[in-house]
Amino acid sequence: MNILDHQHEDVTKTKRLKPLTVLKSVGPKLVPFFKTVSIFFVLFGQEERCSIFFCIVKCLPVVSLIVFVLLHGMSLDECYRYSRRILIGLVFSVIGDAFLVWKLYYKNLELGLLSFAIAQCMYARAFGWRPLKPYAGSAFLVAGLCVYTYLQSYLRGVMVYLAPFYITLICTMSWRSVARVHFYDDLWTWTKLCGCAGALCFLISDLVIAVNMFAFPVPFAHQIVMLTYYAAQFGISLSVVDSQADELIRIQKKQ
C-alpha cells in the first residue's frame, strides 16, 4: 500500500466522524470569528460609519476566517486546491469590504464590486463543475434575470454593465454550491451543506444591498446585510474542513 492509499484510508475514516465530533475539534479555531462578529454588532449594529475604526471592526470577522482556513491546513499540494481558492476568495472579500466602507467616494463602489467579483469566481472554482445539475443552473438563471430586470431601470453609468456581470457571477457561484451537495450516495455532506447555505446567504445579502442602494430603502437593511454576509463567509469557510479528503478521493478516482 503506497502513501496515497494510506492518506485515502485516513481521510475516509475522518469523513465518517459525526459532524458534532468534527465541530468540537474545529470549534476553538472559530472562537475569534464569533467574538469579532459580536463586537461588530455591539459597536455598529445600528448603522454604518465611514471611518478607519469601522473598517477594521467590519473586516476582522473575515480576517479571523482567513486565519481559520490557514490553521486548518494550507500548502501548494493538489489536496489543498479547494482550501487555496476559498482562501483567495476570503482575501478579496476583505479588500471589497474595505472599499465599500467608503463606497460613496470616487470609484470605491466599482472597486469593491470587482473585488467581490473575484471572490465569487474563486468560490465557484472551488465548488467545481461536476456534477453539472443544469436544472439548478436554470433556476438560478431565471432568478438572476428577474433581479436584473427589476433593477435595470434604477441603474446608471458603469453600473449598467457591472450589475449584470456581478449577478451572473454570484448566481453561478450559488448554482455550483448547490450542485455539489448529494443526499443519496454521499453520507458526509454536512460541510458541503455549510458551503451551500453560505452561498445562498451571500445571494440574499447582495440582493438586499442592491435593492436598498438602487431601488428603495429596505427596513433594517444594515442588520440583514451584515448578518447574512457573515453567515455566508462562515458557511463557505467551514466547507474547507473535509475538502482535503474530497480532493484525495477525486485524485484516487482519476488514477
ABEGO torsion letter per residue (X at the ends): XBAAAAAAAAAAAAAABBAAAAAAAAAAAAAAAAAAAAAAAAAAAABBBBBAAAAAAAAAAAAAAAAAAAAAEBBABAAAAAAAAAAAAAAAAAAAAAAAAAAABBGAAAAAAAAAAAAAAAAAAAAEAOBAGAAAAAAAAAAAAAAAAAAAAABBEAAAAAAAAAAAAAAAAAAAAAAABBAAABABAAAAAAAAAAAAAAAAAAAAAAAAAAABBBBGAAAAAAAAAAAAAAAAAAAAAAAAAAAAAAAAAAX
